[in-house]
Amino acid sequence: MSAFLSRRSEHASAAARSDAFFAPQRTPSERLPSAEVFTRNVVRGVLEVFAGVREAEQLARWTTEEVYRAVVVRAGLAARARSARRMPAPRDVHEIRSVHLFSPVDGVIEATVIASARTRTRAIALRIEGLDGRWRVTALALL
């Protein structure tokens, strides 16, 4: 009986090592592109998705699944609101006014961005993490 339990626990630990091997791997900051450039570009993309001038699928590679789903839901709500008011998607150009970066741990950046369009100024907070050799947005809040 103990040999059976021993083999079973060995199999479970091998499976756990295998899962960890295939899970997203952290990447140190020095092996990643500029966090500020990435932050500016992804925020501009998110604002364009919410405005209805860009497809959310274009951001899927740069976000986690949870963030992507939240962006898709919010973009759908914005599209429905525009449709109810019979308004076309605005073609505003968003100007990134400021970007503030903070790194609590190597490979993790927490950023706040101020962006403005013709009629509105917004604050965006996001967390990006170096995963599998690229930055990915793991948290996003449009304030």
Secondary structure, 3 states (H helix, E strand, C coil): CHHHHHHHHHHHHHHHHHHHHHCCCECCHHHCCCHHHHHHHHHHHHHHHHHCCCCHHHHHHHECHHHHHHHHHHHHHHHHHHHHCCCCCCCCCCEEEEEEEEEEECCEEEEEEEEECCCCEEEEEEEEEEECCEEEEEEEEEC
